[in-house]
Amino acid sequence: MDIVVGVSGGIAAYKSVQLVRLLIKAGHDVTVVPTDDALRFVGTPTWEAISRNPVTTSVHDDVARVRHVALGQGADLVVVAPATANTIARMAAGIADNLLGTTLLATTAPVLIAPAMHAEMWAHPATQANIRTLAERRVHLIGPDDGELAGGDSGPGRMSEPEAIAEAALRLLAPQDLAGIRVAVSAGGTREPIDPVRYLGNRSSGRQGAALAREAAERGAEVDLVVANVSREVRAEARHPRIRIRPVETAAELATAMKESAATAEVVVMAAAVADYRPAQAAAHKLTKEEGILERIELVENEDVLAALAAARAAGRAPEGQVLVGFAAETETSVEGRRERARRKRERKGVDLLAVNLADAAHGFEKHDNAVEVIGRDGEVLAAVSGTKRAVAAAVWDAVAGLRP
């Protein structure tokens, strides 16, 4: 979606660089509209580099496109961070003598402001009256926080942290089509121990599963996220009040956790990369070359977790109407070849949707981007998306929503 981030002239402007980065990482297109004063704190090159879009403060640039109203008309959300006392007053009065002002007057999209100013300015009756005026116009507010301010002062007036602003912004953007739904998602890659220091595993980072869980939570779902061997960073990306994270290590542990979660979930998404085989027996001590055992490790097949979940549903051990989604990573470069493999796998596994993703040097495992096609019950391609893993997650949930009554 298209987000406009307005930046007014306060020292907290430096924090908005991280805000823009978080919104882009979530899969959105961001245009920064700073005031002239804001550029005294963070310059145009920084905003253009981080947003990947041109930046101007003038209503006289790009006149042919009528940019001074086009930005507001095309926005799905406008965020003003920091929103200084001056900018808040101008918004309340409807003053539009710069690009940010005209954008705010031209938009019908939700508007979120993150105030930042000294405590005395925040408490002033004029500021509070302006905040009430904006609230009556359904402008959304986050913060300000109580904390350290510029100049060594402290009190209410500190701009909320970028992560909190981004979370509030994404809540406003997300459709609530999963509200009240229980969802189970798996993420990461299982590890099958050979001995105390070695394992059989794969390169899955868990980012796609984390993105799926976060997108579902922001669309209103209660989510059980079963994570296999993911980094602290990936867990942080999945953190949300409606997400319960359950760590596991092996395929057997993941199977147990997913069966428990799926028993009460209306939607189940298996995005984890589960090892097909495991060593028949894990050694209690580190194996050595001298023992020769490493040359002949006996493997046994792991349970097919996705097929087991489909079988449980068929046997009535799942909520009625449960939607089951699988993932399949393929290196087949032919689009039709990948689709045909995905169609066969979807039917073999007994799932409703199968998301087939290209695993190559630019997409898939250990990458921030992905390329996915969602195959439906009749073998049709319901969605095709290439981009951030959050964008992929949104497309998958759109396809799921289309199956639900």
C-alpha positions as CSV (number, residue, x, y, z in Angstrom):
1,M,0.0,0.0,0.0
2,D,1.0,3.7,-0.4
3,I,2.0,5.4,2.8
4,V,2.9,9.1,3.1
5,V,5.1,9.9,6.1
6,G,5.1,13.6,7.0
7,V,8.0,14.8,9.0
8,S,7.9,18.1,10.8
9,G,10.8,20.1,12.3
10,G,11.8,18.4,15.6
11,I,14.8,16.6,16.8
12,A,12.8,13.4,16.9
13,A,12.9,13.5,13.0
14,Y,16.0,11.3,13.2
15,K,13.8,8.5,14.6
16,S,11.5,8.7,11.6
17,V,14.2,7.3,9.4
18,Q,13.8,4.0,11.2
19,L,10.0,4.3,11.0
20,V,10.2,4.6,7.2
21,R,12.6,1.6,7.1
22,L,10.1,-0.5,9.1
23,L,7.2,0.4,6.9
24,I,9.1,-0.4,3.7
25,K,10.3,-3.7,5.3
26,A,6.6,-4.5,5.9
27,G,6.1,-4.3,2.1
28,H,4.7,-0.8,1.6
29,D,5.6,2.0,-0.7
30,V,6.6,5.1,1.3
31,T,6.8,8.7,0.2
32,V,8.4,11.1,2.7
33,V,7.0,14.7,2.9
34,P,9.2,16.7,5.2
35,T,8.7,20.4,6.1
36,D,11.6,22.8,5.4
37,D,12.4,22.8,9.1
38,A,12.5,19.0,9.1
39,L,15.3,19.1,6.5
40,R,17.4,21.0,9.0
41,F,17.5,17.8,11.1
42,V,17.5,15.1,8.4
43,G,18.4,16.0,4.8
44,T,16.8,15.1,1.5
45,P,19.4,12.5,0.5
46,T,18.7,10.4,3.6
47,W,15.0,10.5,3.0
48,E,15.3,9.6,-0.7
49,A,17.8,6.8,0.0
50,I,15.7,5.2,2.7
51,S,12.3,5.6,1.0
52,R,13.6,5.0,-2.6
53,N,11.2,7.8,-3.7
54,P,11.9,11.5,-4.6
55,V,11.5,14.0,-1.8
56,T,10.4,17.6,-2.0
57,T,8.9,20.2,0.3
58,S,7.5,22.4,-2.5
59,V,4.0,22.6,-3.9
60,H,5.5,23.9,-7.1
61,D,7.4,20.7,-8.0
62,D,5.8,18.2,-10.4
63,V,3.0,20.6,-11.2
64,A,1.8,18.6,-14.2
65,R,0.8,15.8,-11.9
66,V,-0.7,18.2,-9.4
67,R,1.6,16.6,-6.8
68,H,0.4,18.9,-4.0
69,V,-3.0,17.0,-4.0
70,A,-2.0,13.8,-5.8
71,L,0.0,12.5,-2.8
72,G,-2.9,12.8,-0.5
73,Q,-5.4,11.4,-3.0
74,G,-3.3,8.4,-3.6
75,A,-2.3,7.6,0.0
76,D,-3.7,4.6,1.8
77,L,-2.4,6.1,5.1
78,V,-0.7,9.3,6.2
79,V,1.6,9.3,9.2
80,V,3.0,12.5,10.7
81,A,6.0,11.7,12.9
82,P,7.2,13.8,14.6
83,A,4.1,16.0,14.8
84,T,5.3,19.2,16.5
85,A,3.0,21.6,18.3
86,N,3.2,23.9,15.3
87,T,2.2,21.2,12.8
88,I,-0.6,20.0,15.1
89,A,-1.9,23.6,15.3
90,R,-1.7,23.9,11.5
91,M,-3.6,20.7,11.0
92,A,-6.3,21.7,13.4
93,A,-6.7,25.1,11.5
94,G,-6.5,23.5,8.1
95,I,-3.5,25.6,7.0
96,A,-2.0,24.3,3.8
97,D,1.0,26.6,2.9
98,N,3.4,23.7,2.3
99,L,3.3,20.2,0.7
100,L,2.6,18.4,4.0
101,G,-0.4,20.7,4.6
102,T,-1.9,20.3,1.2
103,T,-1.4,16.5,1.4
104,L,-3.2,16.3,4.7
105,L,-6.2,18.4,3.3
106,A,-6.3,16.3,0.1
107,T,-6.4,12.9,1.7
108,T,-9.4,10.8,2.7
109,A,-7.1,8.1,4.1
110,P,-6.6,7.4,7.8
111,V,-4.2,9.9,9.4
112,L,-1.9,8.9,12.4
113,I,0.1,11.5,14.3
114,A,3.0,11.0,16.7
115,P,3.4,14.2,18.8
116,A,6.8,15.3,19.9
117,M,7.5,18.4,21.9
118,H,8.5,19.7,25.4
119,A,6.1,18.7,28.2
120,E,5.0,22.3,28.7
121,M,4.0,22.7,25.1
122,W,2.1,19.4,25.2
123,A,0.2,20.4,28.3
124,H,-0.7,23.9,27.0
125,P,-4.4,24.4,26.6
126,A,-4.0,25.4,22.9
127,T,-2.2,22.1,22.1
128,Q,-4.8,20.1,24.0
129,A,-7.6,21.9,22.2
130,N,-6.0,21.1,18.9
131,I,-5.7,17.5,19.8
132,R,-9.4,17.3,20.7
133,T,-10.2,18.9,17.4
134,L,-8.2,16.4,15.4
135,A,-9.7,13.5,17.5
136,E,-13.2,14.7,16.5
137,R,-12.0,14.5,12.8
138,R,-11.0,10.9,13.5
139,V,-7.2,11.6,13.3
140,H,-5.5,8.8,15.2
141,L,-2.9,9.5,17.9
142,I,0.0,7.5,19.3
143,G,1.9,8.9,22.3
144,P,3.5,11.0,23.3
145,D,5.5,9.0,25.7
146,D,6.8,10.1,29.1
147,G,10.6,10.3,29.1
148,E,13.8,12.2,28.4
149,L,13.4,15.2,26.1
150,A,15.8,17.4,24.2
151,G,17.9,19.7,26.4
152,G,17.9,17.3,29.3
153,D,14.2,17.9,30.3
154,S,11.9,15.0,31.0
155,G,8.2,14.4,31.0
156,P,5.3,13.7,28.6
157,G,6.2,14.8,25.1
158,R,8.7,12.3,23.8
159,M,7.8,10.8,20.4
160,S,6.8,7.1,20.6
161,E,9.4,4.7,19.3
162,P,9.5,3.9,15.6
163,E,8.5,0.3,16.2
164,A,5.4,1.3,18.1
165,I,4.4,3.9,15.5
166,A,4.9,1.3,12.7
167,E,2.8,-1.2,14.6
168,A,0.0,1.4,15.0
169,A,0.2,2.3,11.3
170,L,0.0,-1.3,10.1
171,R,-3.0,-1.9,12.4
172,L,-4.8,0.9,10.6
173,L,-3.9,-0.5,7.2
174,A,-4.8,-4.1,7.9
175,P,-8.2,-5.4,7.0
176,Q,-9.8,-7.1,10.0
177,D,-11.0,-10.1,7.9
178,L,-9.4,-12.6,10.4
179,A,-10.9,-11.1,13.5
180,G,-11.7,-13.7,16.1
181,I,-10.1,-16.5,14.0
182,R,-7.6,-18.9,15.6
183,V,-4.6,-19.6,13.4
184,A,-1.7,-22.0,13.6
185,V,1.5,-21.2,11.7
186,S,4.8,-23.0,11.6
187,A,8.1,-21.3,10.7
188,G,11.9,-22.0,10.4
189,G,13.7,-25.2,9.8
190,T,13.9,-28.4,11.9
191,R,17.3,-29.8,13.0
192,E,17.8,-33.6,13.5
193,P,20.6,-34.3,15.8
194,I,23.5,-36.6,14.7
195,D,25.4,-36.1,17.9
196,P,25.7,-33.3,20.5
197,V,27.4,-30.9,18.0
198,R,26.1,-31.9,14.6
199,Y,22.7,-32.1,12.9
200,L,20.8,-32.5,9.7
201,G,19.0,-29.3,8.8
202,N,18.2,-26.8,6.1
203,R,18.7,-23.1,5.4
204,S,15.2,-21.8,6.3
205,S,15.4,-18.6,8.4
206,G,11.7,-18.6,9.4
207,R,11.1,-15.1,8.1
208,Q,8.2,-16.1,5.8
209,G,6.5,-17.9,8.6
210,A,7.0,-14.9,11.0
211,A,5.6,-12.6,8.3
212,L,2.6,-14.8,7.9
213,A,2.0,-14.8,11.7
214,R,2.4,-11.1,12.0
215,E,0.1,-10.3,9.1
216,A,-2.6,-12.6,10.5
217,A,-2.4,-11.0,13.9
218,E,-2.7,-7.5,12.5
219,R,-5.8,-8.7,10.6
220,G,-7.3,-9.7,13.9
221,A,-6.4,-13.4,14.3
222,E,-5.2,-15.1,17.5
223,V,-2.0,-16.9,16.4
224,D,0.0,-19.9,17.6
225,L,3.4,-19.6,15.9
226,V,5.5,-22.8,16.2
227,V,9.1,-21.7,15.4
228,A,12.0,-24.2,14.7
229,N,15.4,-22.8,15.2
230,V,14.9,-19.1,14.2
231,S,17.1,-16.2,15.2
232,R,16.3,-13.6,17.8
233,E,15.7,-11.1,15.0
234,V,13.1,-13.2,13.4
235,R,11.3,-13.7,16.7
236,A,11.3,-10.0,17.2
237,E,9.7,-9.5,13.8
238,A,6.9,-11.9,14.9
239,R,6.3,-10.3,18.3
240,H,2.7,-9.2,18.7
241,P,0.1,-9.3,21.5
242,R,-2.0,-11.8,19.6
243,I,0.9,-14.1,18.7
244,R,2.0,-16.9,21.0
245,I,5.4,-18.2,20.1
246,R,6.2,-21.9,20.7
247,P,9.9,-22.9,20.1
248,V,10.8,-26.4,18.9
249,E,13.9,-28.0,17.4
250,T,13.1,-31.3,15.7
251,A,10.5,-32.5,13.2
252,A,8.9,-34.7,15.9
253,E,8.6,-31.7,18.2
254,L,7.2,-29.6,15.5
255,A,4.7,-32.3,14.6
256,T,3.5,-32.5,18.2
257,A,3.1,-28.7,18.6
258,M,1.3,-28.3,15.3
259,K,-1.1,-31.1,16.0
260,E,-2.0,-29.5,19.3
261,S,-2.5,-26.0,17.8
262,A,-4.3,-27.3,14.7
263,A,-6.9,-29.1,16.9
264,T,-8.5,-25.8,17.6
265,A,-7.4,-23.6,14.7
266,E,-9.7,-22.5,11.9
267,V,-6.7,-22.0,9.6
268,V,-3.4,-23.8,9.6
269,V,-0.3,-22.7,7.6
270,M,2.7,-25.0,7.3
271,A,5.5,-22.6,6.3
272,A,8.3,-24.4,8.2
273,A,10.9,-26.5,6.3
274,V,10.6,-29.9,7.9
275,A,13.4,-32.4,7.5
276,D,12.3,-35.5,5.6
277,Y,14.7,-37.8,7.4
278,R,16.5,-38.0,10.7
279,P,19.4,-40.2,12.0
280,A,18.0,-43.5,13.3
281,Q,19.8,-42.8,16.6
282,A,21.6,-39.7,17.9
283,A,24.9,-40.4,19.5
284,A,25.4,-39.3,23.1
285,H,29.0,-38.2,22.4
286,K,30.7,-36.4,19.5
287,L,31.4,-38.9,16.8
288,T,34.9,-39.0,15.4
289,K,36.4,-39.8,12.0
290,E,38.4,-42.6,13.7
291,E,35.1,-44.3,14.6
292,G,34.1,-44.3,11.0
293,I,30.4,-43.9,11.9
294,L,30.1,-40.5,10.2
295,E,30.5,-42.3,6.8
296,R,27.4,-44.5,7.3
297,I,24.7,-42.7,9.3
298,E,21.5,-44.7,9.1
299,L,18.4,-42.5,8.3
300,V,14.8,-43.0,9.0
301,E,11.9,-41.1,7.5
302,N,10.1,-38.4,9.6
303,E,6.3,-38.1,9.7
304,D,4.9,-36.0,7.0
305,V,3.4,-33.3,9.2
306,L,1.3,-31.5,6.6
307,A,-0.3,-34.8,5.4
308,A,-0.9,-35.8,9.0
309,L,-2.7,-32.5,9.7
310,A,-4.9,-33.1,6.6
311,A,-5.6,-36.7,7.7
312,A,-6.7,-35.4,11.2
313,R,-9.0,-32.9,9.5
314,A,-10.5,-35.6,7.3
315,A,-11.1,-37.7,10.5
316,G,-13.0,-34.9,12.2
317,R,-10.2,-34.0,14.6
318,A,-10.2,-30.3,13.6
319,P,-12.8,-27.5,13.5
320,E,-15.4,-27.8,10.8
321,G,-14.3,-25.8,7.7
322,Q,-10.7,-25.6,8.7
323,V,-8.5,-24.2,5.9
324,L,-5.1,-25.9,5.5
325,V,-2.2,-24.2,3.6
326,G,1.1,-25.8,2.7
327,F,4.3,-24.3,1.3
328,A,6.7,-25.9,-1.2
329,A,10.1,-24.5,-2.1
330,E,11.2,-25.4,-5.6
331,T,14.3,-24.7,-7.7
332,E,12.6,-25.5,-11.0
333,T,13.1,-22.4,-13.1
334,S,10.2,-23.1,-15.5
335,V,7.0,-21.4,-14.2
336,E,4.8,-24.1,-15.7
337,G,7.1,-26.8,-14.2
338,R,6.8,-25.3,-10.7
339,R,3.0,-25.0,-11.1
340,E,2.6,-28.6,-12.2
341,R,4.8,-29.9,-9.3
342,A,2.7,-27.7,-6.9
343,R,-0.6,-29.0,-8.3
344,R,0.5,-32.6,-7.7
345,K,1.8,-31.9,-4.2
346,R,-1.4,-30.0,-3.2
347,E,-3.5,-33.0,-4.2
348,R,-1.1,-35.5,-2.7
349,K,-1.0,-33.7,0.7
350,G,-4.8,-33.1,0.8
351,V,-4.5,-29.3,1.5
352,D,-6.7,-26.4,0.3
353,L,-4.0,-24.1,-0.8
354,L,-0.3,-24.7,-1.7
355,A,2.1,-21.7,-1.9
356,V,4.9,-22.6,-4.2
357,N,8.0,-20.4,-3.8
358,L,11.0,-20.1,-6.0
359,A,14.2,-20.9,-4.0
360,D,17.2,-19.3,-5.8
361,A,20.0,-16.8,-5.2
362,A,17.5,-13.9,-4.8
363,H,14.5,-15.5,-3.3
364,G,13.4,-17.9,-0.6
365,F,15.7,-19.3,2.1
366,E,17.8,-16.8,4.1
367,K,16.5,-13.9,1.8
368,H,14.3,-11.0,2.6
369,D,12.3,-11.3,-0.6
370,N,10.3,-14.2,-2.0
371,A,8.4,-15.1,-5.2
372,V,5.3,-17.2,-4.6
373,E,2.3,-18.5,-6.5
374,V,-0.8,-19.8,-4.5
375,I,-2.4,-22.8,-6.1
376,G,-6.1,-23.4,-5.3
377,R,-8.3,-26.5,-5.0
378,D,-8.9,-26.7,-8.7
379,G,-5.3,-26.2,-9.6
380,E,-5.8,-22.5,-10.6
381,V,-3.3,-19.8,-9.6
382,L,-5.1,-17.7,-7.1
383,A,-2.3,-15.3,-6.5
384,A,1.2,-14.5,-7.8
385,V,3.4,-12.1,-5.9
386,S,7.1,-11.3,-5.9
387,G,8.5,-8.9,-3.2
388,T,9.0,-8.8,0.5
389,K,7.9,-11.7,2.6
390,R,5.4,-9.5,4.3
391,A,3.8,-8.8,0.8
392,V,3.8,-12.5,0.2
393,A,2.1,-13.1,3.6
394,A,-0.7,-10.6,2.7
395,A,-1.3,-12.4,-0.6
396,V,-1.6,-15.7,1.1
397,W,-4.1,-14.4,3.7
398,D,-6.1,-12.8,0.9
399,A,-6.4,-16.2,-0.7
400,V,-7.3,-17.8,2.6
401,A,-10.0,-15.1,3.2
402,G,-11.5,-15.9,-0.2
403,L,-12.1,-19.5,1.0
404,R,-13.8,-18.7,4.2
405,P,-17.6,-18.1,4.4
